[in-house]
Amino acid sequence: MLALRCLLTALIVFPGWLLTNPPASAADPLRDMQTQAMEKNSTDFGHWGASTERYSSWTNHSNRLIPIYTFGIDLAKLREQGSVYRDEQRIKALYGRVPENTLNPQAEYFDQTDVYQLQQQAVAAGKRRIILMIFDGMDWDTTRAASIYTQKQVHYTEGRGNGLLFQDYRGCPTDYGFFVSSPLLGGLKTDVNAQVVLDGDKPASGGYDPAMGGATPWAVAPAREYLLGMDRTRPHTVTDSASSATSMTTGIKTYNASINYTADGRQVEPIARRLQRDQDFAIGAVSSVPFSHATPAAAYANNVSRNDYQDISRDLLGLPSSAHRSDALPGMDVVLGTGWGEEKETAAAQGDNFVPGNAYVDLADLEKVARSGAVVVQRTAGQAGPDVLRQATEQAIKKQQRLIGLFGAPGGNLPYQTADGRFNPTIDMKGGRTYSPADVQENPTLADMATAALRVLDRDEQKFWLMVEAGDVDWANHANNLDNSIGAVLSGDEAFKAIVNWIETHGGWDDTAMILTADHGHYFMMTNPQAIADAAQGEGVSP
């Protein structure tokens, strides 16, 4: 009776909930495949990690080559100058030395730092709207799995592929390539209170050997453990999101966990801040995970450690922080993300100025920026998230104010949309999530957030730079949850669609450049892709 009463209450408050959340008994073969694979730790459709005997043997990143898609701008200039990995001197300038077996005169792949170059090229070409969309953790295999599910068939084995909106869109000039994501170094010792790096004088440990990792994203790596940084003969370091995002926003290689700091402890200014200061660009970042997490953090902040969340949020909000004590940054014009309700009493990684409460942003800081004129919106009980965000967006536009938003569900991110569009995740390496009707309905989607950001940033046709992160792809892959992973790619694809629709109805592509990529890969290996296609058709395959 209690369960029935809860359901009836949910339908009264959120009448549309049942439309997007059919009864749990409804057929869901991919969810069943994920459940059985976790229960048995074996399956015939694929595995996470180098072990072919276990479904889950690796929950971290990999050094797989990462796809990059461009819209309104191409890769011609990068191709003309040639891969950095063909040139010994350029490699040395990037890494401080030439890592073993990294020089490759035939290299067709770029480097993650070239994403920074692309943004510079776009600005130099007169583009006044720069959009960097990052599907965190989405390597070529993750993309292909989502595409196979969408198309219900195994329809490509190499290249850009098709089936997802960002693969198929041809409404403007578009291009495709791939890059190396290895960092300069792994993690270093840091002091977040003093904002200093304590042991940054180590030789570079990053690099990429195509003979071991493959010359393309779709190549089967000859040495499977190499891409995990575990090969004893050539242990090239695997990146984290902080180092990789820093490379994409500043053009440097650095250590894992760095938010726009060099390995020797110098702050680096990301391109968004320079555009804000020198060319009066409006700046924004939206994410399906906390906005003080590594990727959106690197869009604007400085911190020696990605884990110093509250201080990072202060940089984004334009408040004094450990990295900018006496001269606070101006702050971003739009900051939308999650972490609502995620509280901690202590957090040693955040230093002496950590304030008990929300782990990702001190709520008192939100009150400060609200008093100074920003529109601050949070998840609100009993109110639909898209409506709450829309009202705040209208207010920010009308009053010409900044827009700050804090949403989220248990676990810290927007609710996982599973592959079939429901919000009913099953078990994984993180345990799995269960959402209430309110968790789903009181949150906007990433598409809602992206649209809100575009509307605020473009008021009076101002120039702007915007980062949009589908961060839950990474979180799903860390958890080895294929159902959540595909769903996260598809919800990110819907955000891409919303962005494109907005561009097409607001002046088109002549003055817009969009770069869509990931910051690193994971290591899901599809051994029977037809099983995913069959699951999408409702047939399912027994693990």
C-alpha positions in Angstrom: 0.0 0.0 0.0 2.8 2.4 0.8 4.4 1.9 -2.6 1.1 2.5 -4.3 0.5 5.6 -2.2 4.0 6.9 -3.2 3.3 6.2 -6.9 -0.1 8.0 -6.8 1.5 11.0 -5.1 4.2 11.1 -7.8 1.6 11.1 -10.5 -0.3 13.9 -8.9 2.8 16.1 -8.5 4.5 15.0 -11.7 1.8 13.7 -14.1 4.3 13.1 -16.9 6.5 10.8 -14.9 4.9 7.5 -16.0 5.4 8.4 -19.6 9.2 8.3 -19.3 9.2 5.6 -16.7 7.2 2.6 -17.8 6.6 -0.2 -15.2 9.8 -2.1 -14.2 8.3 -5.2 -15.7 8.5 -3.8 -19.2 11.1 -5.6 -21.4 14.6 -4.1 -21.2 17.1 -6.6 -22.6 20.1 -4.4 -22.3 19.4 -3.8 -18.7 19.0 -7.5 -18.2 22.4 -8.1 -20.0 24.1 -5.7 -17.7 22.5 -7.3 -14.6 23.5 -10.8 -15.6 27.0 -9.8 -16.6 27.5 -8.2 -13.1 26.0 -11.2 -11.3 28.2 -13.7 -13.1 31.2 -11.4 -13.9 31.3 -12.9 -17.3 29.5 -12.4 -20.6 29.9 -13.0 -24.3 29.1 -9.5 -25.5 32.1 -7.7 -24.0 34.3 -6.9 -21.1 35.7 -3.9 -19.2 39.5 -4.2 -19.0 42.2 -6.4 -20.5 40.9 -9.7 -19.0 38.7 -11.6 -21.4 37.5 -13.9 -18.7 35.8 -11.3 -16.5 33.2 -8.7 -17.3 34.7 -6.2 -14.9 38.5 -6.1 -14.4 39.2 -2.3 -15.0 37.3 0.7 -13.7 39.7 3.5 -14.7 40.8 5.4 -17.8 42.8 4.3 -20.8 45.2 5.8 -23.3 43.0 5.0 -26.3 43.1 7.5 -29.2 40.2 9.9 -28.8 37.8 11.0 -31.6 37.2 14.7 -32.3 34.4 16.1 -34.4 34.3 19.8 -35.6 31.4 21.9 -36.8 31.8 25.3 -38.5 35.5 24.8 -38.5 37.8 22.0 -39.9 41.1 20.3 -39.1 42.8 21.5 -42.3 45.4 23.7 -40.6 46.3 21.0 -38.1 46.7 18.5 -41.0 48.8 21.0 -42.9 51.3 21.4 -40.0 51.3 17.7 -39.5 51.1 15.6 -36.3 53.3 16.8 -33.4 54.2 13.1 -33.1 56.1 13.2 -36.4 58.6 15.8 -35.2 61.2 15.1 -32.5 61.6 18.8 -31.5 57.8 19.4 -31.2 57.5 16.3 -29.1 60.3 17.6 -26.8 58.6 21.0 -26.5 55.4 19.2 -25.5 56.7 16.7 -23.0 60.1 18.2 -22.0 61.7 15.2 -23.6 61.0 12.6 -26.3 59.2 9.7 -24.6 60.2 6.2 -25.6 58.7 5.0 -28.9 56.6 8.2 -29.2 58.2 9.6 -32.3 56.2 8.3 -35.3 57.0 9.8 -38.8 53.7 8.3 -40.1 51.5 9.6 -37.3 48.0 10.7 -38.5 46.8 11.4 -35.0 46.8 14.8 -33.3 47.3 15.7 -29.6 44.8 16.8 -27.0 46.5 20.2 -26.9 45.5 20.7 -30.5 41.9 21.3 -29.2 43.3 24.5 -27.7 44.8 25.4 -31.1 41.4 24.8 -32.8 39.8 27.3 -30.4 42.5 29.8 -31.2 42.0 29.3 -34.9 38.3 29.8 -34.6 38.7 33.1 -32.8 41.3 34.2 -35.3 38.8 33.3 -38.1 36.3 35.7 -36.6 34.0 33.2 -34.9 32.2 34.9 -32.1 30.5 31.9 -30.7 32.9 29.1 -29.5 31.3 25.9 -28.1 33.5 23.1 -26.6 31.3 20.0 -26.0 33.0 17.2 -24.1 31.6 13.8 -23.6 33.8 12.9 -20.7 35.2 9.4 -21.1 33.6 8.7 -24.5 36.1 6.8 -26.6 35.5 5.4 -30.1 34.2 2.1 -28.6 31.7 3.8 -26.3 30.4 5.9 -29.2 30.0 2.8 -31.4 28.1 0.9 -28.7 25.6 3.7 -28.5 25.3 4.0 -32.2 24.7 0.2 -32.6 22.0 0.4 -30.0 20.4 3.4 -31.7 20.5 1.8 -35.2 19.7 -1.7 -34.0 22.4 -3.1 -36.2 26.2 -3.4 -36.5 26.7 -0.9 -39.3 30.3 0.2 -39.1 33.7 -1.0 -38.0 36.0 2.0 -38.5 36.1 5.7 -39.0 33.6 8.4 -38.0 30.7 6.1 -38.1 27.0 7.1 -38.2 23.8 6.7 -36.3 24.2 9.4 -33.6 23.2 13.0 -34.3 26.7 14.3 -33.9 28.0 11.7 -36.3 25.4 12.4 -38.9 25.0 16.2 -38.8 25.9 17.9 -42.0 24.2 21.3 -41.6 27.6 23.0 -41.7 31.2 22.2 -42.6 32.3 19.3 -40.4 35.5 17.3 -39.9 36.7 14.3 -38.0 40.0 13.2 -36.5 41.5 11.7 -33.3 44.2 12.5 -30.8 46.6 11.2 -28.1 45.5 12.0 -24.5 48.5 10.9 -22.4 49.6 13.6 -19.8 53.0 14.9 -18.9 53.0 13.1 -15.5 50.8 11.1 -13.2 49.7 12.5 -9.8 52.1 14.8 -7.9 52.2 15.8 -4.2 50.5 19.2 -3.7 49.5 21.5 -0.9 46.0 22.9 -1.5 46.3 25.4 1.4 49.5 27.0 -0.1 48.6 26.1 -3.7 52.0 24.7 -4.4 53.3 21.6 -6.3 55.8 19.8 -4.1 57.5 17.3 -6.5 57.1 18.5 -10.0 60.7 18.0 -11.1 60.1 14.4 -12.3 60.8 13.4 -15.9 57.7 13.1 -18.2 56.1 9.7 -18.0 53.5 10.3 -20.7 53.8 9.3 -24.4 52.2 7.1 -27.0 53.5 4.0 -28.8 51.2 3.2 -31.8 52.8 -0.2 -32.2 51.4 -1.1 -28.8 48.3 1.0 -28.6 47.2 1.1 -32.2 47.5 3.8 -34.9 43.7 4.5 -35.0 40.9 4.4 -32.3 39.4 1.3 -33.9 42.6 -0.7 -34.1 42.8 -3.6 -31.7 45.7 -2.8 -29.4 48.5 -5.4 -29.9 49.4 -5.0 -26.2 46.1 -4.7 -24.3 47.6 -3.7 -20.9 49.6 -0.9 -22.5 46.6 1.3 -23.0 45.9 0.9 -19.2 49.4 2.2 -18.3 50.3 -1.3 -17.0 52.7 -2.6 -19.6 56.0 -3.2 -17.9 58.1 -2.5 -21.0 56.4 0.8 -21.8 54.2 2.2 -18.9 53.1 5.4 -20.5 51.0 7.3 -18.0 47.2 7.4 -18.5 45.5 10.8 -18.2 42.8 11.9 -15.8 40.1 14.4 -16.6 41.9 17.4 -15.0 45.1 17.1 -16.9 43.4 16.4 -20.2 40.9 19.3 -19.8 43.8 21.6 -18.9 45.5 20.5 -22.1 42.4 21.4 -24.1 41.9 24.8 -22.5 45.5 26.0 -22.2 47.5 24.0 -24.7 50.0 22.5 -22.3 50.8 19.0 -21.0 50.7 18.8 -17.2 50.3 16.4 -14.3 47.2 14.4 -13.4 44.8 16.3 -11.0 46.1 19.7 -12.2 43.5 22.4 -12.8 45.5 24.9 -15.0 48.8 24.5 -13.2 52.1 23.4 -14.7 54.1 20.6 -13.2 56.5 23.2 -11.7 53.7 25.0 -10.0 52.8 28.0 -12.2 49.3 29.0 -12.9 48.2 29.0 -16.5 45.3 31.1 -17.9 42.7 29.1 -19.9 41.5 30.4 -23.2 38.1 31.4 -21.8 39.6 33.8 -19.2 41.7 35.4 -21.9 38.8 35.8 -24.2 36.8 37.3 -21.3 39.5 39.8 -20.4 40.8 40.8 -23.9 37.8 40.4 -26.2 34.8 40.8 -23.8 33.5 37.3 -24.4 30.8 36.1 -22.1 31.8 32.7 -20.5 29.8 29.7 -19.4 30.0 26.1 -18.4 27.3 23.5 -17.9 27.6 19.9 -16.9 25.6 16.8 -16.0 28.0 16.4 -13.0 29.2 18.9 -10.4 30.4 22.1 -12.0 33.5 22.1 -9.8 34.5 18.7 -11.2 37.6 18.5 -13.2 36.4 19.2 -16.8 34.3 22.3 -16.1 36.8 23.4 -13.5 39.5 23.6 -16.1 37.4 25.8 -18.3 38.1 28.7 -15.8 39.7 27.9 -12.4 43.2 27.4 -11.1 44.0 24.8 -8.5 46.8 22.4 -7.8 44.3 19.7 -7.1 41.0 18.8 -8.8 39.7 17.6 -5.5 39.6 21.1 -3.9 36.0 21.5 -5.1 34.8 24.4 -3.0 37.7 26.6 -3.9 37.3 25.7 -7.5 33.7 26.7 -7.4 34.8 30.0 -5.9 36.9 30.7 -8.9 34.0 29.9 -11.2 31.7 32.2 -9.2 34.1 35.1 -9.0 34.9 34.9 -5.3 38.3 34.8 -3.4 39.8 31.3 -3.4 43.0 29.7 -2.2 44.5 30.2 -5.7 43.2 33.8 -6.0 43.1 35.1 -2.5 43.3 38.9 -2.9 42.4 39.3 -6.5 39.4 37.1 -7.3 38.6 36.1 -10.8 35.7 37.9 -12.5 33.7 34.7 -12.5 31.7 33.0 -15.3 28.5 34.4 -16.7 26.7 31.0 -16.6 27.5 28.1 -14.3 25.1 25.2 -14.3 25.8 21.8 -12.8 25.0 19.2 -10.1 25.9 18.2 -6.6 22.8 19.3 -4.9 22.3 17.5 -1.6 25.8 16.0 -1.6 27.1 16.8 1.9 30.2 16.1 3.9 31.3 17.0 7.4 35.0 16.7 6.6 37.2 16.7 3.4 40.9 16.7 4.0 41.6 17.0 0.3 39.9 20.4 0.3 42.3 22.0 2.8 41.7 24.1 5.9 39.1 26.3 4.4 36.6 23.5 3.7 33.2 24.4 5.0 31.1 21.4 6.2 28.0 21.0 4.1 27.7 20.7 0.3 31.0 19.0 -0.8 31.1 20.7 -4.2 30.1 24.3 -3.5 29.8 26.2 -0.2 26.1 27.2 -0.2 27.0 30.4 1.6 29.0 31.3 -1.6 25.8 30.9 -3.6 24.1 33.3 -1.3 27.0 35.8 -1.7 26.7 35.8 -5.5 23.0 36.1 -5.3 23.3 39.2 -3.1 25.7 40.7 -5.6 23.2 40.3 -8.5 23.4 36.8 -9.9 20.3 34.7 -10.4 20.8 31.5 -8.4 18.5 28.6 -9.0 18.5 25.2 -7.2 16.6 22.0 -7.4 13.2 22.7 -5.7 10.9 20.2 -4.1 7.7 19.7 -6.0 8.7 21.8 -9.0 9.7 20.5 -12.4 13.4 21.1 -13.0 13.0 22.4 -16.6 10.4 24.9 -15.5 12.5 26.2 -12.6 15.5 26.6 -14.8 13.5 28.3 -17.6 12.1 30.8 -15.1 15.6 31.6 -13.8 16.9 32.0 -17.3 14.1 34.5 -18.2 15.0 36.5 -15.1 18.7 36.5 -15.9 18.1 37.7 -19.4 15.6 40.3 -18.4 17.8 41.8 -15.6 21.1 41.1 -17.6 22.5 39.1 -14.7 24.6 36.0 -14.3 22.9 32.6 -14.1 24.1 30.0 -11.5 22.3 26.7 -11.1 22.7 23.7 -8.7 20.8 20.5 -9.4 21.3 16.8 -9.1 20.2 13.5 -7.8 21.6 11.1 -5.2 25.2 10.3 -6.2 26.0 13.8 -7.4 25.0 13.8 -11.1 21.8 14.3 -13.1 19.8 11.0 -13.0 21.3 8.4 -15.3 19.1 8.0 -18.4 19.5 4.4 -19.3 19.7 3.2 -23.0 16.0 2.9 -23.4 15.3 6.4 -22.1 14.1 5.3 -18.6 15.9 6.2 -15.4 16.1 2.8 -13.8 19.8 1.8 -13.6 20.8 -1.7 -12.6 23.8 -3.0 -10.6 27.3 -2.1 -11.5 30.8 -1.7 -9.9 29.6 1.3 -7.9 26.5 -0.5 -6.6 23.8 1.0 -8.8 21.4 3.9 -8.3 17.7 4.1 -7.6 15.8 7.3 -8.3 12.5 8.5 -7.0 10.0 10.3 -9.3 11.1 13.6 -7.8 14.8 12.9 -8.6 13.9 12.7 -12.3 11.2 15.4 -12.5 12.9 18.0 -10.3 16.0 18.1 -12.5 16.5 19.6 -16.0 18.3 17.6 -18.7 21.7 18.5 -20.1 19.9 19.8 -23.2 17.8 22.1 -21.0 21.0 23.4 -19.3 22.8 23.9 -22.6 19.8 25.8 -24.1 19.6 28.0 -21.0 23.3 28.8 -21.2 23.1 29.8 -24.8 20.1 32.1 -24.2 21.9 34.0 -21.4 25.3 34.2 -23.1 23.9 35.4 -26.4 21.8 38.3 -25.1 22.4 41.4 -27.2 24.3 39.1 -29.6 27.4 39.1 -27.3 30.4 37.0 -28.2 30.7 33.9 -26.0 32.6 30.8 -25.1 30.7 27.9 -23.7 31.7 24.4 -22.4 29.0 21.7 -22.3 30.0 18.5 -20.6 28.2 15.2 -20.7 30.1 14.1 -17.6 27.9 11.1 -16.8 29.4 9.1 -19.7 32.6 8.9 -17.7 30.8 8.1 -14.4 28.9 5.3 -16.1 32.1 3.9 -17.6 33.9 4.0 -14.3 31.0 1.9 -12.9 31.3 -0.5 -15.8 27.6 0.0 -16.6 26.9 -0.4 -20.3 23.2 0.5 -20.0 24.0 3.8 -18.3 26.9 4.5 -20.6 24.8 4.2 -23.7 22.0 6.2 -22.1 24.5 9.0 -21.1 25.8 9.2 -24.7 22.3 9.4 -26.0 21.3 12.2 -23.5 24.5 14.0 -24.5 23.4 13.6 -28.1 20.1 15.2 -27.3 22.0 18.1 -25.9 24.0 18.4 -29.1 20.7 18.4 -31.0 19.4 21.3 -28.8 22.6 23.3 -29.4 22.4 22.8 -33.1 18.7 23.7 -33.2 19.5 26.9 -31.3 22.4 27.8 -33.6 20.3 27.2 -36.7 17.6 29.6 -35.4 20.0 32.2 -34.1 22.2 33.3 -37.1 23.5 29.9 -38.2 27.1 28.7 -38.5 28.9 31.6 -40.2 30.1 32.9 -36.8 30.0 29.7 -34.8 32.5 27.0 -34.2 31.8 23.8 -32.2 34.3 21.2 -31.2 32.9 17.9 -29.8 35.3 15.4 -28.3 36.2 13.5 -25.2 39.0 14.0 -22.7 40.1 10.3 -22.4 38.9 6.8 -23.0 37.9 3.8 -20.8 38.3 0.2 -21.8 35.1 -1.5 -22.8 35.8 -4.2 -25.4 32.9 -5.4 -27.5 33.3 -9.0 -28.4 29.8 -9.5 -29.7 28.4 -6.2 -30.9 25.4 -8.0 -32.5 24.2 -8.7 -28.9 23.8 -4.9 -28.4 21.8 -4.6 -31.6 19.6 -7.6 -30.7 19.0 -6.0 -27.3 17.8 -2.8 -29.0 15.4 -4.9 -31.0 14.0 -6.4 -27.8 15.5 -9.8 -28.3 18.4 -9.9 -25.8 21.3 -12.3 -25.5 22.1 -14.4 -22.5 25.5 -13.6 -21.0 
